[in-house]
Amino acid sequence: MLKGFVGAVEFVQKIVPTAEAMDHHPDVRIFSYKRVEISISTHSAGGLTEKDFELARKIDGAAP
């Protein structure tokens, strides 16, 4: 669990450089002030690709 709204925003900011470096940008939603929902897919492929799984692994590594 993240530590409040600031913790949620800090987590999102932490994953931005990875998404930018991969040129693969997830959909991100902050809700209930301290929860973050991340949705990853390759829209041009119409679903999931290895790039999605790679980004997910990197985001998991950044999680508190």
Secondary structure as UniProt FT lines:
FT   HELIX           4..22
FT   STRAND          27..31
FT   TURN            32..34
FT   STRAND          35..39
FT   HELIX           43..45
FT   HELIX           50..62
//
